Amino acid sequence: MTENNTPKSARGVTLREPKDVRRVIQRITSKAFQEGSELEYAGRIAQLMGCWLKAWELDKLSDIEQRLAALEKAKETKK
Protein backbone atom coordinates (compact mmCIF):
# COMPACT_ATOMS: atom_id res chain seq x y z
CA MET A 1 0.00 0.00 0.00
CA THR A 2 1.37 3.42 -0.88
CA GLU A 3 1.55 6.20 1.63
CA ASN A 4 -0.38 9.41 0.99
CA ASN A 5 2.15 12.21 0.47
CA THR A 6 -0.44 14.95 0.19
CA PRO A 7 -0.25 17.42 3.08
CA LYS A 8 -2.93 16.74 5.68
CA SER A 9 -4.51 20.18 5.25
CA ALA A 10 -5.06 19.55 1.52
CA ARG A 11 -6.63 16.08 1.81
CA GLY A 12 -10.08 17.11 2.96
CA VAL A 13 -12.20 15.44 5.61
CA THR A 14 -10.92 12.68 7.87
CA LEU A 15 -13.46 10.02 8.78
CA ARG A 16 -12.35 8.01 11.79
CA GLU A 17 -15.45 7.78 13.94
CA PRO A 18 -19.21 7.73 13.37
CA LYS A 19 -19.43 11.30 14.67
CA ASP A 20 -17.17 12.39 11.78
CA VAL A 21 -19.60 10.84 9.29
CA ARG A 22 -22.53 12.54 10.99
CA ARG A 23 -20.74 15.91 10.86
CA VAL A 24 -20.08 15.63 7.10
CA ILE A 25 -23.64 14.53 6.35
CA GLN A 26 -25.00 17.39 8.44
CA ARG A 27 -22.83 19.85 6.52
CA ILE A 28 -24.00 18.52 3.14
CA THR A 29 -27.70 18.50 4.01
CA SER A 30 -27.52 21.94 5.61
CA LYS A 31 -26.01 23.32 2.43
CA ALA A 32 -28.77 21.76 0.32
CA PHE A 33 -31.44 23.35 2.53
CA GLN A 34 -29.68 26.73 2.54
CA GLU A 35 -29.57 26.69 -1.26
CA GLY A 36 -33.23 25.67 -1.43
CA SER A 37 -32.43 22.54 -3.40
CA GLU A 38 -33.70 19.99 -0.88
CA LEU A 39 -36.52 18.85 -3.17
CA GLU A 40 -34.21 18.48 -6.15
CA TYR A 41 -31.90 16.25 -4.10
CA ALA A 42 -34.54 14.61 -1.90
CA GLY A 43 -33.47 11.06 -2.78
CA ARG A 44 -29.83 11.78 -2.03
CA ILE A 45 -30.70 13.56 1.19
CA ALA A 46 -32.86 10.62 2.27
CA GLN A 47 -29.95 8.27 1.63
CA LEU A 48 -27.61 10.53 3.61
CA MET A 49 -30.11 10.60 6.47
CA GLY A 50 -30.06 6.80 6.52
CA CYS A 51 -26.26 6.91 6.76
CA TRP A 52 -26.50 9.56 9.49
CA LEU A 53 -28.89 7.36 11.46
CA LYS A 54 -26.61 4.32 11.14
CA ALA A 55 -23.64 6.38 12.39
CA TRP A 56 -25.77 7.60 15.31
CA GLU A 57 -26.74 4.00 16.12
CA LEU A 58 -23.07 3.00 16.14
CA ASP A 59 -22.30 5.79 18.60
CA LYS A 60 -25.18 4.71 20.83
CA LEU A 61 -24.16 1.05 20.62
CA SER A 62 -20.70 1.99 21.81
CA ASP A 63 -22.23 3.86 24.76
CA ILE A 64 -24.45 0.88 25.61
CA GLU A 65 -21.50 -1.50 25.46
CA GLN A 66 -19.54 0.70 27.88
CA ARG A 67 -22.49 0.90 30.28
CA LEU A 68 -23.03 -2.86 30.10
CA ALA A 69 -19.35 -3.52 30.84
CA ALA A 70 -19.55 -1.21 33.87
CA LEU A 71 -22.68 -3.01 35.12
CA GLU A 72 -21.05 -6.43 34.67
CA LYS A 73 -17.94 -5.25 36.49
CA ALA A 74 -20.04 -3.86 39.34
CA LYS A 75 -21.95 -7.17 39.54
CA GLU A 76 -18.69 -9.14 39.76
CA THR A 77 -17.34 -6.99 42.58
CA LYS A 78 -20.52 -7.57 44.63
CA LYS A 79 -20.08 -11.35 44.56
Residue pairs with C-beta under 8 A, 6 or more apart in sequence:
4 11
13 20
13 24
14 20
15 21
15 24
17 59
18 55
18 56
18 58
18 59
19 55
19 59
21 51
21 52
21 55
22 52
22 55
22 56
22 59
25 48
25 49
25 51
25 52
25 55
26 52
28 48
29 38
29 45
29 48
29 49
32 38
32 41
32 45
38 45
